[in-house]
Amino acid sequence: MVNLKKIYLDNAATTLVAPEVRKIIDNVNDKYFGNPSSVHSIGQESHRLLDENRRKIADFVGANVDEIIFTSGGSEGDNLAIRGIVAENRKQNTENDKPHVITSLVEHHAVLHTVQELEKEGLIEATYLRPTADGIITADTVKEAIKDNTILVSLIYVNNETGVVTPIEEIGEVIQKENSRRAAVATPHNLLLPPPLTPPQAGGESLGRGGKIYFHSDAVQAAEWEEMNADKLKIDLLTFTAHKFHGPKGVGALYIRKGTPIKPQITGGSQEFGKRAGTENLAGIAGMAGAITQVKSQESKVKSQVESLRDKLEQGIVDSIPDVIINGKGAKRAPHVSNISFINAEGEAIILNLDFLGIAVSSGSACTSRSLEPSHVLTAMGIPPEKAHGSIRFSLSRYTTEPEIDKVLEVLPPIIKKLREMSPFK
């Protein structure tokens, strides 16, 4: 068999672990094998390393160390944020009002399926926002969807299939204004009365009718490319995971703003400030912190480099292949993702033909790539199923090179031509 050099353009699914990060992981596995919860010196060495790396990751999002909860990855972080808020509401809600959750039709399934399941179980009322034709969830759409019983808004930051960036900061301002309005309505007009000595609910603000709306974002695809400071984003809960920015798989983090009432979804020990039980994956956490250090040191250079390569790929495809659509082209997009529909060519066939030549791409989310259903993201954007079926996601990384893009532009046009000649829809 011919030994082809692989070209990897599926970085939205997962990324290569950076060499510097692999060294960190190996060192921790060798020297810091103790359980961070153990009292003896070996365990306490591990605990000190855990604290050190938690600080690095907290700094990345402008957080306090006790606002970072380590998880197994993005899906667990999304579930903890959404289920944890809803469960706490049910505990606090003495009026038995069904809480309202706002999300969108273009979420990763870790959010979309979680909200749908809670709704199916009768635990919440849900609103699923529809995007614009370019895939944007607007602040005005969120504002119109807010109800008196809304307790949570959960929206993806960078879409994993199209790269479209949600205006998180603008939406955060909408939610802050609504929370200020609610607080003003709830505040007694007699200013001579002293404030209460203790908050109405231990562990956070009230989640009942007219209480605070909490704002969560799945930022898994955003971490290497967009603003991640929680205060700037006006966010309460932020999910991210290491393997999307050249860290290891199986470790992620959920930022939970201090005072946010959330019920743990994994019970056991008192790790992670009582919010997530289980012995910490210390080597993975150290690897994640190392990957974040790499992101921060190369941020502007890498973003410009990857954006240039993506633009070259898109322009080359448009110039050499007729009847293509760049999905989300009119929106602000993260630089590493390009989703392109090839009319009258089937996406899976394109993937297999490219794979035969040593080029790895995908048809959308890695979690649903084996499904024959058209992308829920593209159909929510109003793209017909027959066009959605011909869509390919190219996702780049800091390790993508210009010769690799040139190779794709060389081999792709004849593949599309061949598939269109075979298509019954031509």
C-alpha positions as CSV (number, residue, x, y, z in Angstrom):
1,M,0.0,0.0,0.0
2,V,1.2,3.5,-0.9
3,N,2.3,5.4,2.3
4,L,0.5,8.7,1.8
5,K,1.2,11.6,4.0
6,K,-2.0,12.4,5.8
7,I,-3.6,15.9,5.6
8,Y,-5.7,16.5,8.7
9,L,-8.5,19.1,8.2
10,D,-10.9,17.9,10.9
11,N,-9.6,19.9,13.8
12,A,-13.1,20.9,14.9
13,A,-13.6,17.3,15.9
14,T,-10.3,17.1,17.8
15,T,-6.8,18.4,17.5
16,L,-3.3,16.9,17.6
17,V,-1.8,17.1,21.1
18,A,1.0,19.6,20.9
19,P,4.5,18.2,21.5
20,E,5.0,20.5,24.5
21,V,1.8,19.4,26.0
22,R,2.7,15.7,25.6
23,K,5.9,16.3,27.6
24,I,4.0,18.0,30.4
25,I,1.6,15.0,30.6
26,D,4.4,12.5,30.7
27,N,6.2,14.4,33.4
28,V,3.1,14.6,35.6
29,N,2.3,10.9,35.2
30,D,5.9,10.1,36.2
31,K,6.3,12.4,39.1
32,Y,2.9,13.4,40.5
33,F,1.0,10.1,40.7
34,G,-0.5,10.8,44.1
35,N,-4.2,11.6,44.7
36,P,-4.5,15.3,45.3
37,S,-7.0,14.6,48.1
38,S,-4.5,12.5,50.1
39,V,-3.0,14.1,53.2
40,H,0.5,12.6,52.9
41,S,3.3,14.5,51.2
42,I,3.0,12.7,47.9
43,G,-0.7,13.6,47.7
44,Q,0.0,17.2,48.8
45,E,2.6,17.6,46.0
46,S,-0.1,16.6,43.5
47,H,-2.5,19.1,45.2
48,R,-0.1,21.9,44.9
49,L,0.3,21.1,41.2
50,L,-3.5,21.0,40.8
51,D,-3.8,24.4,42.4
52,E,-1.1,25.9,40.2
53,N,-2.7,24.6,37.0
54,R,-6.2,25.7,38.1
55,R,-4.8,29.2,38.5
56,K,-3.5,29.2,35.0
57,I,-6.8,28.1,33.6
58,A,-8.7,30.5,35.8
59,D,-6.6,33.4,34.5
60,F,-7.5,32.4,30.9
61,V,-11.1,33.2,31.5
62,G,-10.5,36.0,34.1
63,A,-11.9,33.9,36.9
64,N,-11.2,33.2,40.5
65,V,-9.7,29.7,41.2
66,D,-12.9,28.5,42.9
67,E,-14.9,29.4,39.8
68,I,-13.2,26.7,37.7
69,I,-14.7,23.2,37.9
70,F,-12.8,20.4,36.1
71,T,-14.8,18.0,34.0
72,S,-14.3,15.1,31.6
73,G,-14.9,17.4,28.6
74,G,-17.4,19.7,26.9
75,S,-20.4,17.4,27.0
76,E,-20.2,16.9,30.8
77,G,-19.6,20.6,31.3
78,D,-22.7,21.5,29.2
79,N,-24.8,18.9,31.2
80,L,-23.6,20.2,34.5
81,A,-24.4,23.8,33.6
82,I,-27.9,23.1,32.3
83,R,-29.0,20.3,34.5
84,G,-27.4,21.8,37.5
85,I,-29.3,25.1,37.1
86,V,-32.6,23.4,36.4
87,A,-32.2,21.0,39.4
88,E,-31.4,23.9,41.7
89,N,-34.5,25.7,40.5
90,R,-36.7,22.7,41.3
91,K,-35.2,22.7,44.8
92,Q,-35.8,26.4,45.4
93,N,-39.0,26.8,43.5
94,T,-41.7,26.8,46.2
95,E,-44.4,28.0,43.8
96,N,-43.8,24.9,41.6
97,D,-43.5,27.1,38.4
98,K,-42.0,25.3,35.5
99,P,-38.8,27.1,34.6
100,H,-38.1,28.4,31.1
101,V,-34.9,27.7,29.3
102,I,-33.8,29.5,26.1
103,T,-31.4,27.8,23.6
104,S,-31.1,27.5,19.8
105,L,-31.6,25.1,17.0
106,V,-27.9,25.3,16.1
107,E,-26.5,24.1,19.3
108,H,-24.1,21.2,19.7
109,H,-26.1,18.1,20.7
110,A,-24.6,18.2,24.2
111,V,-26.8,21.2,24.7
112,L,-29.7,20.6,22.3
113,H,-30.3,17.0,23.4
114,T,-30.0,17.9,27.1
115,V,-32.6,20.7,26.8
116,Q,-34.9,18.4,24.7
117,E,-34.7,15.6,27.3
118,L,-35.5,18.0,30.2
119,E,-38.4,19.3,28.2
120,K,-39.6,15.8,27.4
121,E,-39.5,14.8,31.1
122,G,-41.7,17.8,31.9
123,L,-39.1,19.5,34.0
124,I,-38.8,22.7,31.9
125,E,-40.4,24.8,29.3
126,A,-38.0,25.4,26.4
127,T,-37.7,27.9,23.5
128,Y,-35.4,27.0,20.6
129,L,-34.3,30.1,18.7
130,R,-34.0,29.9,14.9
131,P,-30.9,31.5,13.4
132,T,-30.7,33.9,10.5
133,A,-29.9,32.5,7.0
134,D,-26.2,33.0,7.9
135,G,-26.5,31.1,11.2
136,I,-26.5,33.9,13.7
137,I,-28.6,34.0,16.9
138,T,-29.2,37.7,17.4
139,A,-29.6,39.6,20.7
140,D,-33.0,40.8,19.6
141,T,-34.2,37.2,19.1
142,V,-33.1,36.4,22.7
143,K,-34.7,39.5,24.1
144,E,-38.1,38.6,22.5
145,A,-37.9,35.1,23.8
146,I,-37.4,36.0,27.5
147,K,-40.4,35.3,29.8
148,D,-41.1,36.0,33.5
149,N,-40.1,32.4,34.3
150,T,-36.9,32.3,32.2
151,I,-34.0,31.1,34.4
152,L,-31.4,30.1,31.8
153,V,-30.1,31.1,28.4
154,S,-27.7,28.6,26.8
155,L,-26.1,29.5,23.5
156,I,-23.1,28.2,21.5
157,Y,-20.3,30.7,21.2
158,V,-18.7,29.4,18.0
159,N,-20.8,27.0,16.0
160,N,-19.0,23.6,15.6
161,E,-20.3,23.1,12.0
162,T,-20.1,26.5,10.4
163,G,-17.7,28.5,12.6
164,V,-20.3,31.3,13.0
165,V,-19.7,33.4,16.1
166,T,-22.7,34.2,18.3
167,P,-22.6,37.8,19.6
168,I,-22.3,36.6,23.2
169,E,-21.3,39.9,24.7
170,E,-24.3,41.7,23.1
171,I,-26.6,39.0,24.3
172,G,-25.1,39.2,27.8
173,E,-26.0,42.9,27.9
174,V,-29.6,42.0,27.1
175,I,-29.7,39.5,29.9
176,Q,-28.0,41.9,32.3
177,K,-30.6,44.6,31.6
178,E,-33.4,42.2,32.2
179,N,-31.8,41.1,35.4
180,S,-31.5,44.7,36.5
181,R,-35.2,45.3,35.7
182,R,-36.2,42.3,37.7
183,A,-34.0,43.4,40.6
184,A,-35.6,46.9,40.5
185,V,-39.1,45.4,40.6
186,A,-38.2,43.2,43.5
187,T,-36.5,46.0,45.6
188,P,-38.7,47.7,48.2
189,H,-39.3,51.4,47.5
190,N,-38.8,52.3,51.2
191,L,-35.1,53.1,51.2
192,L,-35.1,53.7,54.9
193,L,-35.4,49.9,55.5
194,P,-32.1,48.2,56.1
195,P,-31.0,45.5,53.6
196,P,-31.5,41.9,54.7
197,L,-28.5,40.5,56.6
198,T,-28.5,37.2,54.6
199,P,-29.3,36.4,51.0
200,P,-32.7,34.8,50.4
201,Q,-31.1,31.5,49.2
202,A,-28.0,29.9,50.5
203,G,-25.4,29.3,47.8
204,G,-26.6,31.8,45.3
205,E,-29.3,34.2,44.1
206,S,-33.0,33.2,43.8
207,L,-34.0,31.0,40.8
208,G,-37.7,31.5,41.3
209,R,-40.1,33.4,39.1
210,G,-38.7,36.9,38.5
211,G,-35.3,35.8,39.9
212,K,-32.0,36.1,38.0
213,I,-31.5,34.7,34.4
214,Y,-28.2,32.8,34.2
215,F,-26.3,32.8,30.9
216,H,-24.3,29.8,29.7
217,S,-22.3,29.3,26.6
218,D,-20.7,26.2,25.1
219,A,-17.3,27.8,24.2
220,V,-15.7,24.6,23.1
221,Q,-14.9,25.8,19.6
222,A,-14.1,29.4,20.7
223,A,-11.3,28.9,23.2
224,E,-8.4,29.3,20.8
225,W,-10.0,31.9,18.6
226,E,-12.3,34.3,20.5
227,E,-12.5,36.4,23.6
228,M,-12.8,34.2,26.7
229,N,-12.9,36.6,29.6
230,A,-16.1,35.9,31.4
231,D,-16.6,39.4,32.7
232,K,-16.2,40.9,29.2
233,L,-18.6,38.4,27.8
234,K,-21.1,39.0,30.7
235,I,-21.4,35.2,31.1
236,D,-22.2,33.1,34.2
237,L,-21.2,29.7,32.9
238,L,-18.7,28.8,30.2
239,T,-17.8,25.4,28.9
240,F,-14.5,24.5,27.3
241,T,-12.4,21.4,26.7
242,A,-8.7,20.8,26.1
243,H,-8.7,18.6,23.1
244,K,-10.1,21.4,20.8
245,F,-6.9,23.5,21.3
246,H,-4.1,20.9,21.2
247,G,-4.6,19.5,24.7
248,P,-5.5,16.0,25.8
249,K,-8.9,14.3,25.4
250,G,-11.0,13.5,28.5
251,V,-10.5,16.8,30.4
252,G,-12.3,20.1,30.3
253,A,-13.6,22.9,32.6
254,L,-16.8,24.7,33.4
255,Y,-16.5,28.3,34.6
256,I,-19.3,28.9,37.2
257,R,-19.5,32.5,38.3
258,K,-19.4,32.8,42.1
259,G,-23.0,32.9,43.5
260,T,-24.5,30.9,40.7
261,P,-26.7,28.2,42.3
262,I,-26.0,24.9,40.8
263,K,-26.7,21.3,41.9
264,P,-23.9,18.8,41.3
265,Q,-24.7,16.0,38.8
266,I,-21.9,13.6,39.9
267,T,-22.0,12.9,43.6
268,G,-19.4,11.3,45.8
269,G,-16.4,13.1,47.3
270,S,-16.0,16.8,47.9
271,Q,-13.7,17.5,45.0
272,E,-14.1,20.6,42.8
273,F,-15.5,22.7,45.6
274,G,-18.3,20.2,46.1
275,K,-19.7,20.7,42.5
276,R,-18.2,17.6,40.8
277,A,-17.1,14.5,42.6
278,G,-14.2,12.3,41.4
279,T,-10.5,12.1,41.6
280,E,-9.0,14.8,39.4
281,N,-7.3,13.9,36.2
282,L,-4.1,15.7,37.2
283,A,-2.0,14.9,34.1
284,G,-4.9,15.9,31.8
285,I,-5.4,19.2,33.8
286,A,-1.7,20.0,33.6
287,G,-1.9,19.3,29.8
288,M,-4.9,21.6,29.5
289,A,-3.0,24.3,31.3
290,G,0.0,23.8,29.1
291,A,-2.2,24.0,26.0
292,I,-3.7,27.2,27.2
293,T,-0.2,28.7,27.7
294,Q,0.5,27.8,24.1
295,V,-2.7,29.5,22.9
296,K,-2.0,32.7,24.8
297,S,1.6,32.9,23.6
298,Q,0.7,32.5,19.9
299,E,-2.8,33.9,19.8
300,S,-2.7,36.8,17.3
301,K,-0.1,35.1,15.0
302,V,-2.0,31.8,14.8
303,K,-5.4,33.4,14.2
304,S,-4.1,35.5,11.3
305,Q,-2.2,32.5,9.8
306,V,-5.2,30.2,10.0
307,E,-7.7,32.8,8.7
308,S,-5.4,33.4,5.6
309,L,-5.3,29.6,4.9
310,R,-9.1,29.3,5.2
311,D,-9.7,32.2,2.9
312,K,-7.3,30.7,0.4
313,L,-9.1,27.4,0.6
314,E,-12.5,29.0,0.1
315,Q,-11.4,31.2,-2.8
316,G,-9.7,28.4,-4.5
317,I,-12.8,26.2,-4.3
318,V,-15.1,29.0,-5.5
319,D,-12.7,29.7,-8.5
320,S,-12.3,26.1,-9.5
321,I,-15.6,24.4,-8.8
322,P,-19.0,25.7,-9.9
323,D,-22.2,25.6,-7.8
324,V,-20.8,25.8,-4.3
325,I,-22.1,27.6,-1.3
326,I,-20.0,28.8,1.7
327,N,-22.4,28.4,4.6
328,G,-22.3,31.3,7.0
329,K,-20.2,33.4,4.7
330,G,-22.1,36.6,5.6
331,A,-21.5,36.2,9.4
332,K,-18.6,36.7,11.6
333,R,-16.8,33.4,11.7
334,A,-14.0,31.9,13.7
335,P,-11.0,31.4,11.4
336,H,-10.6,27.6,11.6
337,V,-13.9,26.4,10.2
338,S,-15.2,26.4,6.6
339,N,-18.5,24.7,5.8
340,I,-19.1,24.3,2.0
341,S,-22.0,22.8,0.2
342,F,-21.2,21.2,-3.2
343,I,-24.5,21.1,-5.2
344,N,-25.3,17.7,-6.7
345,A,-22.5,15.9,-4.9
346,E,-23.0,13.7,-1.8
347,G,-21.0,14.6,1.3
348,E,-20.1,11.1,2.4
349,A,-18.8,10.3,-1.0
350,I,-16.6,13.4,-1.0
351,I,-15.3,12.4,2.4
352,L,-14.4,8.9,1.3
353,N,-12.8,10.1,-1.9
354,L,-10.6,12.6,0.0
355,D,-9.8,10.0,2.6
356,F,-8.5,7.6,-0.1
357,L,-6.1,10.3,-1.0
358,G,-5.0,10.8,2.6
359,I,-7.1,13.9,3.4
360,A,-9.4,13.9,6.5
361,V,-12.4,16.2,6.5
362,S,-16.0,15.7,7.9
363,S,-19.6,16.4,7.1
364,G,-20.3,18.3,10.4
365,S,-20.2,17.5,14.1
366,A,-18.0,14.5,14.9
367,C,-20.8,13.3,17.3
368,T,-23.2,12.8,14.3
369,S,-20.9,12.1,11.4
370,R,-22.2,8.5,11.1
371,S,-25.8,9.7,10.8
372,L,-27.5,9.8,7.4
373,E,-29.7,12.7,8.5
374,P,-28.8,16.2,7.1
375,S,-27.1,18.5,9.5
376,H,-29.5,20.0,12.0
377,V,-27.5,23.2,12.0
378,L,-27.7,23.7,8.2
379,T,-31.4,22.8,8.0
380,A,-32.1,25.3,10.8
381,M,-30.4,27.9,8.6
382,G,-32.9,27.2,5.9
383,I,-30.6,25.1,3.7
384,P,-32.6,22.4,1.9
385,P,-31.7,18.8,2.8
386,E,-30.3,18.0,-0.6
387,K,-27.8,20.8,-0.3
388,A,-27.1,20.0,3.3
389,H,-26.2,16.4,2.3
390,G,-23.5,17.8,0.0
391,S,-21.8,19.9,2.7
392,I,-18.3,19.4,3.9
393,R,-16.6,20.9,7.0
394,F,-13.0,21.8,6.5
395,S,-11.4,22.7,9.9
396,L,-7.8,23.9,10.2
397,S,-5.3,24.3,13.0
398,R,-2.1,26.1,13.8
399,Y,-0.3,23.1,12.2
400,T,-2.1,23.3,8.9
401,T,0.3,24.4,6.1
402,E,-0.1,26.1,2.7
403,P,1.1,23.1,0.7
404,E,-1.7,21.1,2.4
405,I,-4.3,23.6,1.2
406,D,-2.7,23.5,-2.3
407,K,-3.0,19.7,-2.3
408,V,-6.7,19.9,-1.4
409,L,-7.3,22.5,-4.2
410,E,-5.5,20.2,-6.6
411,V,-7.5,17.0,-5.9
412,L,-10.9,18.3,-5.0
413,P,-12.2,19.6,-8.3
414,P,-11.8,16.3,-10.2
415,I,-13.5,14.5,-7.3
416,I,-16.6,16.8,-7.4
417,K,-16.7,16.5,-11.2
418,K,-16.7,12.7,-11.0
419,L,-19.4,12.6,-8.3
420,R,-21.6,15.0,-10.2
421,E,-21.4,13.0,-13.3
422,M,-22.6,10.0,-11.3
423,S,-25.3,12.0,-9.5
424,P,-29.0,11.2,-10.4
425,F,-29.8,14.8,-9.5
426,K,-27.6,16.6,-12.1
